[in-house]
Amino acid sequence: MSTMSTRRSARLSALSLVTENLSETVPTSSVAKGAKAIHGGSQAGSKVKMSRKRKTELPEATAPPASTKLPKPKKTKAISPEESESSLPAIIPNPKKRKAASKESCDSPSTENAKPSTPKKRSATSIRLPPVTPTPTVITSMSSPYRDIDDSLHPPPVDRLAVLNGTNAPLVTPETHRLLANKSMDEVSPSKPPAVKISTSDILDKALEHLIKVEPKLKPIIEKHPCRIFSAEGLAEEIEPFRALVSGIISQQVSGAAAKSIKAKFVALFNPPDSDPSTHTFPTPSAIVATDLARLRTAGLSQRKAEYISGLALKFTDGELTTQFLLSASYEEVFASLIQVRGLGKWSVEMFACFALKRLDVFSTGDLGVQRGMAALLGKDVEKLKKAGKGAKGGGKWKYMGEKEMEEMAEKFSPYRF
């Protein structure tokens, strides 16, 4: 009995010593649990083991705070307050505070110039809408001369009378290949001179002088980008209107390489097989009308484009459209006639009148290049307008400027709005 009492007293003495040293750092409830573990014998020991097992199965996010952590039951020796303080785990900072600190560091001047990766990713995956107006390949096809001329071997261009509201390019008829052009300056009657006597050799200088006088901001742009198409050499290039219109239809909504390939195959249909492509001649309207649509499509044309070209050829063979009419009629009359042709929209007719017929007062409100230039001239942020237009709900067509605003602004540039 005395031996058992002595052992019991030793256990109680050790318990009291642990309680005194841990009272400042461990809650009373934890001390009570420790006492229960000591007095509970083997049964209590098994409970402690189960408790340990549960603790190890818990994830780190659900671990109890450091202040409530139980001491290991195996170690019952007394420990000093310094040892107990150093044995406690470090305090984990609040995630919210860490997030706030991170946000502050992002706003600091040291990281102000940093380039985040997210905007780059967005710009790379942003949807690109198609342009409102067709590709400039159409313009190139329409403005190509009837025959290639070596300027070094060709004599100086004939100085012809220039017309402000008429065609200034010499035109070639599609069937007979006859040349039609305005009178040369030598042929102008001295007794009946025109109201404004302007020739093809100086009309560009007069036009640019007028534009700079009306808007001085255009001077550096004009000096940087020479306008060959309305120069004396450009106005001397012979244009076949029928071929220009057909080439424009072929080039619609396709790349430049595709348009060139389709056009070559189309022309080859009307020339001897296995002949040299450099000797091929463009088909006449009557030859196209006599060819069925299925054969036209073998050149790579769509069904609609084959119909458009055949319908245009029929208008030339019937006399509804003539080269003489395109040379001498007013712009309003030419536009009204061509807009009735299937396959020719407003923009296509405007580009044909400007770049093929070389008419000076053609103004296209539907051309994105014209819109962008006028918006920049007014001091608008064109890049901002572009992003706002492309990001508009529903997508579709968008403009840098409204049609009415453009027309009002362009009035002062007439009769040189090319």
Kinemage of the C-alpha trace (Angstrom):
@kinemage 1
@onewidth
@group {chain A} dominant
@subgroup {mainchain}
@vectorlist {calphas} color= white
{ca met a 1} P 0.000 0.000 0.000
{ca ser a 2} L 2.778 2.405 0.952
{ca thr a 3} L 4.517 1.720 -2.385
{ca met a 4} L 1.347 2.500 -4.341
{ca ser a 5} L 0.829 5.714 -2.334
{ca thr a 6} L 4.384 6.799 -3.081
{ca arg a 7} L 3.908 6.264 -6.839
{ca arg a 8} L 0.578 8.109 -6.752
{ca ser a 9} L 2.167 11.037 -4.912
{ca ala a 10} L 4.985 11.224 -7.494
{ca arg a 11} L 2.481 11.361 -10.344
{ca leu a 12} L 0.477 14.118 -8.646
{ca ser a 13} L 3.663 16.061 -7.972
{ca ala a 14} L 4.723 15.901 -11.641
{ca leu a 15} L 1.243 16.948 -12.737
{ca ser a 16} L 1.220 19.995 -10.499
{ca leu a 17} L 4.637 21.081 -11.820
{ca val a 18} L 3.461 20.854 -15.456
{ca thr a 19} L 0.315 22.789 -14.576
{ca glu a 20} L 2.282 25.646 -12.993
{ca asn a 21} L 4.649 26.066 -15.954
{ca leu a 22} L 1.999 25.812 -18.693
{ca ser a 23} L -0.728 27.872 -17.089
{ca glu a 24} L 0.391 30.991 -18.998
{ca thr a 25} L 0.491 29.422 -22.424
{ca val a 26} L -1.988 26.519 -22.346
{ca pro a 27} L -5.679 26.985 -21.430
{ca thr a 28} L -7.069 25.255 -18.341
{ca ser a 29} L -9.149 22.979 -20.405
{ca ser a 30} L -5.961 21.668 -22.002
{ca val a 31} L -4.371 21.075 -18.583
{ca ala a 32} L -7.444 19.186 -17.440
{ca lys a 33} L -7.217 17.012 -20.500
{ca gly a 34} L -3.572 16.349 -19.672
{ca ala a 35} L -4.443 15.310 -16.129
{ca lys a 36} L -7.147 13.047 -17.388
{ca ala a 37} L -4.654 11.453 -19.755
{ca ile a 38} L -2.268 10.740 -16.857
{ca his a 39} L -4.932 9.257 -14.562
{ca gly a 40} L -6.830 7.410 -17.264
{ca gly a 41} L -4.321 4.566 -17.610
{ca ser a 42} L -4.078 2.546 -20.733
{ca gln a 43} L -7.611 3.438 -21.796
{ca ala a 44} L -6.797 7.123 -21.775
{ca gly a 45} L -3.562 6.399 -23.645
{ca ser a 46} L -5.462 4.726 -26.435
{ca lys a 47} L -7.772 7.753 -26.679
{ca val a 48} L -4.765 10.034 -26.982
{ca lys a 49} L -3.411 7.875 -29.819
{ca met a 50} L -6.745 8.059 -31.613
{ca ser a 51} L -6.735 11.822 -31.103
{ca arg a 52} L -3.266 11.982 -32.657
{ca lys a 53} L -4.452 9.958 -35.621
{ca arg a 54} L -7.357 12.338 -36.190
{ca lys a 55} L -4.987 15.297 -36.015
{ca thr a 56} L -2.685 13.908 -38.642
{ca glu a 57} L -5.625 13.219 -40.974
{ca leu a 58} L -6.818 16.838 -40.816
{ca pro a 59} L -5.566 19.189 -43.580
{ca glu a 60} L -3.385 22.140 -42.703
{ca ala a 61} L -6.171 24.615 -43.348
{ca thr a 62} L -8.278 23.092 -40.495
{ca ala a 63} L -5.455 22.746 -37.925
{ca pro a 64} L -6.285 24.369 -34.547
{ca pro a 65} L -4.551 27.641 -33.608
{ca ala a 66} L -1.149 27.474 -31.945
{ca ser a 67} L -2.526 28.609 -28.575
{ca thr a 68} L -4.806 25.541 -28.292
{ca lys a 69} L -2.262 22.927 -29.370
{ca leu a 70} L -1.953 20.069 -26.841
{ca pro a 71} L 1.453 19.084 -25.498
{ca lys a 72} L 2.745 15.637 -26.299
{ca pro a 73} L 1.564 13.232 -23.545
{ca lys a 74} L 4.821 11.288 -23.688
{ca lys a 75} L 6.825 14.224 -22.319
{ca thr a 76} L 5.705 14.869 -18.741
{ca lys a 77} L 8.841 16.599 -17.567
{ca ala a 78} L 8.688 20.212 -16.552
{ca ile a 79} L 9.609 22.833 -19.167
{ca ser a 80} L 10.484 26.466 -18.751
{ca pro a 81} L 8.334 29.298 -20.155
{ca glu a 82} L 11.149 30.198 -22.626
{ca glu a 83} L 11.236 26.623 -23.939
{ca ser a 84} L 7.468 26.487 -24.223
{ca glu a 85} L 7.396 29.818 -26.113
{ca ser a 86} L 10.080 28.727 -28.544
{ca ser a 87} L 8.364 25.407 -29.138
{ca leu a 88} L 5.139 27.090 -30.262
{ca pro a 89} L 4.669 27.313 -34.066
{ca ala a 90} L 4.979 30.657 -35.845
{ca ile a 91} L 1.807 32.695 -36.248
{ca ile a 92} L 0.368 32.291 -39.756
{ca pro a 93} L -0.515 35.689 -41.270
{ca asn a 94} L -4.083 36.401 -42.323
{ca pro a 95} L -4.568 35.574 -46.041
{ca lys a 96} L -6.743 38.662 -46.477
{ca lys a 97} L -3.988 40.913 -45.178
{ca arg a 98} L -1.488 39.200 -47.464
{ca lys a 99} L -3.783 39.797 -50.446
{ca ala a 100} L -4.161 43.444 -49.527
{ca ala a 101} L -0.419 43.842 -49.201
{ca ser a 102} L 0.057 42.225 -52.579
{ca lys a 103} L -2.417 44.659 -54.087
{ca glu a 104} L -0.563 47.609 -52.581
{ca ser a 105} L 2.740 46.333 -53.938
{ca cys a 106} L 1.223 46.095 -57.453
{ca asp a 107} L 0.206 49.765 -57.226
{ca ser a 108} L 3.642 50.861 -56.066
{ca pro a 109} L 5.838 52.944 -58.445
{ca ser a 110} L 8.447 50.172 -58.619
{ca thr a 111} L 6.056 47.892 -60.513
{ca glu a 112} L 4.298 50.620 -62.454
{ca asn a 113} L 6.165 49.856 -65.664
{ca ala a 114} L 5.730 46.103 -65.413
{ca lys a 115} L 4.026 44.448 -68.400
{ca pro a 116} L 1.385 41.943 -67.292
{ca ser a 117} L 0.881 38.854 -69.385
{ca thr a 118} L -2.929 38.967 -69.311
{ca pro a 119} L -3.431 41.948 -71.685
{ca lys a 120} L -1.047 40.357 -74.211
{ca lys a 121} L -3.069 37.168 -74.144
{ca arg a 122} L -6.300 39.075 -74.685
{ca ser a 123} L -4.954 41.008 -77.634
{ca ala a 124} L -3.721 37.803 -79.263
{ca thr a 125} L -7.077 36.065 -78.955
{ca ser a 126} L -9.297 39.038 -79.756
{ca ile a 127} L -11.721 38.517 -82.641
{ca arg a 128} L -10.850 40.454 -85.776
{ca leu a 129} L -13.862 41.582 -87.717
{ca pro a 130} L -13.608 41.847 -91.517
{ca pro a 131} L -13.194 45.340 -93.042
{ca val a 132} L -16.307 47.130 -94.242
{ca thr a 133} L -14.851 47.913 -97.670
{ca pro a 134} L -13.301 45.262 -99.941
{ca thr a 135} L -9.570 44.741 -100.280
{ca pro a 136} L -7.539 47.320 -102.268
{ca thr a 137} L -6.844 44.520 -104.765
{ca val a 138} L -10.060 45.635 -106.465
{ca ile a 139} L -8.585 49.097 -107.017
{ca thr a 140} L -5.356 47.684 -108.423
{ca ser a 141} L -7.277 45.478 -110.859
{ca met a 142} L -9.522 48.306 -112.018
{ca ser a 143} L -6.721 50.815 -112.541
{ca ser a 144} L -4.389 48.515 -114.492
{ca pro a 145} L -3.679 50.021 -117.946
{ca tyr a 146} L -4.844 48.467 -121.186
{ca arg a 147} L -1.254 47.677 -122.156
{ca asp a 148} L 2.029 47.864 -120.278
{ca ile a 149} L 4.148 50.733 -121.529
{ca asp a 150} L 7.872 51.190 -121.038
{ca asp a 151} L 8.149 54.831 -119.979
{ca ser a 152} L 11.758 54.978 -121.167
{ca leu a 153} L 10.734 54.049 -124.728
{ca his a 154} L 7.321 55.718 -124.802
{ca pro a 155} L 7.114 59.302 -126.093
{ca pro a 156} L 5.970 62.057 -123.720
{ca pro a 157} L 2.220 61.909 -123.028
{ca val a 158} L -0.042 64.031 -125.163
{ca asp a 159} L -1.182 67.177 -123.367
{ca arg a 160} L -4.968 66.828 -123.419
{ca leu a 161} L -7.808 68.927 -122.149
{ca ala a 162} L -8.719 67.994 -118.566
{ca val a 163} L -12.350 67.964 -117.468
{ca leu a 164} L -13.344 68.646 -113.861
{ca asn a 165} L -16.602 66.683 -114.001
{ca gly a 166} L -15.673 64.163 -116.676
{ca thr a 167} L -13.347 61.315 -117.565
{ca asn a 168} L -9.678 62.219 -117.975
{ca ala a 169} L -8.303 58.785 -118.901
{ca pro a 170} L -8.073 57.741 -122.570
{ca leu a 171} L -10.486 54.805 -122.991
{ca val a 172} L -10.334 51.762 -125.278
{ca thr a 173} L -13.484 50.128 -126.655
{ca pro a 174} L -13.772 46.395 -125.797
{ca glu a 175} L -14.838 45.079 -129.212
{ca thr a 176} L -12.932 47.201 -131.741
{ca his a 177} L -10.130 48.443 -129.452
{ca arg a 178} L -10.601 51.997 -130.651
{ca leu a 179} L -9.109 54.795 -128.551
{ca leu a 180} L -11.433 57.499 -127.206
{ca ala a 181} L -10.033 60.521 -125.362
{ca asn a 182} L -10.519 64.211 -124.719
{ca lys a 183} L -9.136 66.637 -127.263
{ca ser a 184} L -5.503 67.595 -127.138
{ca met a 185} L -4.751 71.185 -126.190
{ca asp a 186} L -3.699 71.891 -129.772
{ca glu a 187} L -7.163 70.866 -130.993
{ca val a 188} L -9.046 73.215 -128.673
{ca ser a 189} L -10.645 75.994 -130.693
{ca pro a 190} L -9.344 79.458 -129.734
{ca ser a 191} L -12.743 80.964 -130.524
{ca lys a 192} L -14.571 78.561 -128.197
{ca pro a 193} L -12.254 77.926 -125.252
{ca pro a 194} L -13.627 76.028 -122.250
{ca ala a 195} L -14.750 77.940 -119.186
{ca val a 196} L -11.758 76.607 -117.243
{ca lys a 197} L -8.778 75.737 -119.414
{ca ile a 198} L -6.875 72.992 -117.586
{ca ser a 199} L -4.671 70.364 -119.215
{ca thr a 200} L -3.612 66.895 -118.126
{ca ser a 201} L -0.076 68.188 -117.586
{ca asp a 202} L -0.952 70.735 -114.910
{ca ile a 203} L -4.275 69.615 -113.451
{ca leu a 204} L -2.612 67.795 -110.542
{ca asp a 205} L -0.628 70.901 -109.561
{ca lys a 206} L -3.774 73.019 -109.590
{ca ala a 207} L -5.681 70.429 -107.566
{ca leu a 208} L -2.986 70.147 -104.890
{ca glu a 209} L -2.661 73.919 -104.718
{ca his a 210} L -6.393 74.172 -104.056
{ca leu a 211} L -6.341 71.461 -101.367
{ca ile a 212} L -3.431 73.053 -99.482
{ca lys a 213} L -5.051 76.481 -99.660
{ca val a 214} L -8.287 75.121 -98.189
{ca glu a 215} L -6.567 72.960 -95.574
{ca pro a 216} L -2.873 73.771 -94.867
{ca lys a 217} L -2.559 70.663 -92.664
{ca leu a 218} L -2.536 68.563 -95.842
{ca lys a 219} L 0.728 70.035 -97.146
{ca pro a 220} L 3.181 67.643 -95.390
{ca ile a 221} L 1.009 64.651 -96.351
{ca ile a 222} L 0.836 65.726 -100.000
{ca glu a 223} L 4.595 66.275 -100.144
{ca lys a 224} L 5.277 62.861 -98.602
{ca his a 225} L 2.890 60.870 -100.835
{ca pro a 226} L 3.060 61.812 -104.543
{ca cys a 227} L -0.101 61.101 -106.539
{ca arg a 228} L 1.022 59.364 -109.727
{ca ile a 229} L -2.441 58.337 -110.878
{ca phe a 230} L -3.380 61.964 -111.720
{ca ser a 231} L 0.053 62.979 -112.953
{ca ala a 232} L 0.655 63.569 -116.667
{ca glu a 233} L 2.034 60.018 -116.983
{ca gly a 234} L -0.861 58.493 -115.050
{ca leu a 235} L -3.472 60.330 -117.103
{ca ala a 236} L -1.821 59.079 -120.306
{ca glu a 237} L -2.411 55.397 -119.438
{ca glu a 238} L -5.060 53.809 -121.650
{ca ile a 239} L -7.904 52.070 -119.816
{ca glu a 240} L -10.380 49.523 -121.182
{ca pro a 241} L -13.492 50.112 -119.025
{ca phe a 242} L -15.077 46.704 -119.662
{ca arg a 243} L -11.922 44.848 -118.637
{ca ala a 244} L -11.547 47.089 -115.577
{ca leu a 245} L -15.088 46.307 -114.399
{ca val a 246} L -14.718 42.552 -114.985
{ca ser a 247} L -11.377 42.552 -113.146
{ca gly a 248} L -13.010 44.360 -110.242
{ca ile a 249} L -15.750 41.731 -109.966
{ca ile a 250} L -13.190 38.901 -110.053
{ca ser a 251} L -11.171 40.556 -107.260
{ca gln a 252} L -14.082 41.044 -104.874
{ca gln a 253} L -13.683 39.327 -101.470
{ca val a 254} L -10.553 37.351 -102.414
{ca ser a 255} L -6.841 37.900 -101.843
{ca gly a 256} L -4.589 39.490 -104.431
{ca ala a 257} L -2.913 36.188 -105.274
{ca ala a 258} L -6.253 34.414 -105.697
{ca ala a 259} L -7.622 37.213 -107.885
{ca lys a 260} L -4.560 37.112 -110.130
{ca ser a 261} L -4.804 33.334 -110.537
{ca ile a 262} L -8.545 33.343 -111.306
{ca lys a 263} L -8.182 36.182 -113.796
{ca ala a 264} L -5.376 34.366 -115.651
{ca lys a 265} L -7.490 31.195 -115.892
{ca phe a 266} L -10.508 33.230 -117.008
{ca val a 267} L -8.546 34.899 -119.828
{ca ala a 268} L -7.018 31.544 -120.835
{ca leu a 269} L -10.511 30.172 -121.528
{ca phe a 270} L -10.751 32.490 -124.553
{ca asn a 271} L -7.259 31.899 -125.958
{ca pro a 272} L -5.712 28.866 -127.722
{ca pro a 273} L -4.757 26.076 -125.318
{ca asp a 274} L -1.068 25.698 -124.434
{ca ser a 275} L -0.367 29.172 -125.788
{ca asp a 276} L 2.012 31.619 -124.122
{ca pro a 277} L 0.081 33.505 -121.388
{ca ser a 278} L 1.963 36.704 -122.271
{ca thr a 279} L 0.223 36.695 -125.666
{ca his a 280} L -3.284 36.218 -124.261
{ca thr a 281} L -5.871 38.912 -124.943
{ca phe a 282} L -8.806 39.799 -122.744
{ca pro a 283} L -12.153 38.422 -123.995
{ca thr a 284} L -14.688 40.715 -125.617
{ca pro a 285} L -18.227 41.155 -124.249
{ca ser a 286} L -19.683 39.182 -127.171
{ca ala a 287} L -17.325 36.241 -126.512
{ca ile a 288} L -18.328 36.119 -122.859
{ca val a 289} L -22.049 36.277 -123.642
{ca ala a 290} L -21.629 33.292 -125.993
{ca thr a 291} L -20.006 31.216 -123.220
{ca asp a 292} L -22.195 29.309 -120.770
{ca leu a 293} L -21.852 29.859 -117.036
{ca ala a 294} L -20.591 26.339 -116.361
{ca arg a 295} L -17.524 26.950 -118.521
{ca leu a 296} L -16.897 30.339 -116.926
{ca arg a 297} L -16.890 28.678 -113.523
{ca thr a 298} L -14.044 26.349 -114.513
{ca ala a 299} L -11.728 29.353 -114.121
{ca gly a 300} L -12.498 29.397 -110.394
{ca leu a 301} L -15.403 31.839 -110.429
{ca ser a 302} L -18.329 31.396 -108.091
{ca gln a 303} L -21.802 30.991 -109.574
{ca arg a 304} L -22.738 34.569 -108.735
{ca lys a 305} L -19.552 36.090 -110.112
{ca ala a 306} L -20.043 34.164 -113.349
{ca glu a 307} L -23.579 35.587 -113.546
{ca tyr a 308} L -22.349 39.121 -112.770
{ca ile a 309} L -19.692 39.046 -115.507
{ca ser a 310} L -22.073 37.563 -118.066
{ca gly a 311} L -24.717 40.181 -117.224
{ca leu a 312} L -22.197 43.027 -117.527
{ca ala a 313} L -21.056 41.729 -120.919
{ca leu a 314} L -24.679 41.643 -122.084
{ca lys a 315} L -25.138 45.338 -121.218
{ca phe a 316} L -22.139 46.216 -123.401
{ca thr a 317} L -23.288 44.070 -126.343
{ca asp a 318} L -26.816 45.518 -126.140
{ca gly a 319} L -25.463 49.078 -126.129
{ca glu a 320} L -26.907 49.858 -122.712
{ca leu a 321} L -23.351 50.701 -121.631
{ca thr a 322} L -20.830 52.191 -124.058
{ca thr a 323} L -17.286 53.455 -123.789
{ca gln a 324} L -18.310 56.817 -125.253
{ca phe a 325} L -20.955 57.222 -122.555
{ca leu a 326} L -18.384 56.502 -119.806
{ca leu a 327} L -16.071 59.120 -121.343
{ca ser a 328} L -18.446 62.027 -121.860
{ca ala a 329} L -21.343 61.617 -119.396
{ca ser a 330} L -21.432 63.401 -116.064
{ca tyr a 331} L -20.452 61.559 -112.910
{ca glu a 332} L -24.054 61.462 -111.717
{ca glu a 333} L -25.170 59.804 -114.975
{ca val a 334} L -22.325 57.271 -114.925
{ca phe a 335} L -23.027 56.373 -111.307
{ca ala a 336} L -26.771 55.932 -111.929
{ca ser a 337} L -26.113 53.560 -114.860
{ca leu a 338} L -23.416 51.412 -113.240
{ca ile a 339} L -25.197 50.992 -109.921
{ca gln a 340} L -27.939 49.107 -111.802
{ca val a 341} L -25.471 46.392 -112.843
{ca arg a 342} L -25.525 43.276 -110.667
{ca gly a 343} L -22.235 42.828 -108.857
{ca leu a 344} L -21.386 46.538 -108.747
{ca gly a 345} L -22.109 48.254 -105.450
{ca lys a 346} L -21.717 51.887 -104.461
{ca trp a 347} L -18.088 51.521 -103.383
{ca ser a 348} L -17.114 49.575 -106.533
{ca val a 349} L -18.638 52.232 -108.799
{ca glu a 350} L -16.873 55.025 -106.895
{ca met a 351} L -13.497 53.274 -107.128
{ca phe a 352} L -13.996 52.611 -110.852
{ca ala a 353} L -14.868 56.256 -111.511
{ca cys a 354} L -11.849 57.527 -109.582
{ca phe a 355} L -9.063 55.056 -110.377
{ca ala a 356} L -10.084 53.811 -113.843
{ca leu a 357} L -11.909 56.754 -115.436
{ca lys a 358} L -9.667 59.250 -113.555
{ca arg a 359} L -12.504 61.502 -112.471
{ca leu a 360} L -11.378 64.213 -110.052
{ca asp a 361} L -14.416 64.923 -107.895
{ca val a 362} L -15.283 61.431 -106.654
{ca phe a 363} L -15.842 61.235 -102.905
{ca ser a 364} L -16.485 57.876 -101.195
{ca thr a 365} L -18.039 58.085 -97.732
{ca gly a 366} L -18.059 54.292 -97.416
{ca asp a 367} L -14.298 53.852 -97.792
{ca leu a 368} L -12.572 53.163 -94.465
{ca gly a 369} L -9.352 54.804 -95.655
{ca val a 370} L -11.191 58.058 -96.426
{ca gln a 371} L -13.029 57.882 -93.100
{ca arg a 372} L -9.823 57.293 -91.158
{ca gly a 373} L -8.000 60.146 -92.898
{ca met a 374} L -10.790 62.640 -92.288
{ca ala a 375} L -11.111 61.610 -88.639
{ca ala a 376} L -7.352 62.080 -88.166
{ca leu a 377} L -7.562 65.472 -89.869
{ca leu a 378} L -10.128 66.532 -87.266
{ca gly a 379} L -7.778 65.430 -84.485
{ca lys a 380} L -9.773 62.382 -83.448
{ca asp a 381} L -8.111 59.350 -81.868
{ca val a 382} L -8.560 56.902 -84.747
{ca glu a 383} L -7.207 53.926 -82.781
{ca lys a 384} L -9.732 54.556 -80.021
{ca leu a 385} L -12.521 54.858 -82.596
{ca lys a 386} L -11.387 51.619 -84.217
{ca lys a 387} L -11.472 49.700 -80.936
{ca ala a 388} L -14.852 51.173 -80.012
{ca gly a 389} L -16.285 50.321 -83.424
{ca lys a 390} L -15.026 46.744 -83.456
{ca gly a 391} L -16.155 46.196 -79.889
{ca ala a 392} L -19.696 47.411 -80.510
{ca lys a 393} L -22.530 45.023 -79.769
{ca gly a 394} L -23.679 43.047 -82.771
{ca gly a 395} L -20.512 43.765 -84.773
{ca gly a 396} L -21.296 44.405 -88.411
{ca lys a 397} L -20.412 47.605 -90.238
{ca trp a 398} L -18.900 50.513 -88.374
{ca lys a 399} L -17.421 53.872 -89.363
{ca tyr a 400} L -14.824 56.321 -88.133
{ca met a 401} L -17.201 59.159 -89.080
{ca gly a 402} L -20.810 59.593 -90.102
{ca glu a 403} L -21.708 60.094 -93.770
{ca lys a 404} L -23.368 63.475 -93.252
{ca glu a 405} L -20.421 64.831 -91.282
{ca met a 406} L -18.004 63.663 -93.980
{ca glu a 407} L -19.985 65.248 -96.813
{ca glu a 408} L -20.198 68.584 -95.012
{ca met a 409} L -16.476 68.541 -94.316
{ca ala a 410} L -15.578 67.597 -97.917
{ca glu a 411} L -17.597 70.361 -99.594
{ca lys a 412} L -14.713 72.831 -99.341
{ca phe a 413} L -12.403 70.449 -101.258
{ca ser a 414} L -14.652 70.269 -104.358
{ca pro a 415} L -14.036 69.892 -107.314
{ca tyr a 416} L -10.899 67.977 -106.265
{ca arg a 417} L -12.217 65.399 -103.801
{ca phe a 418} L -10.434 62.436 -105.430
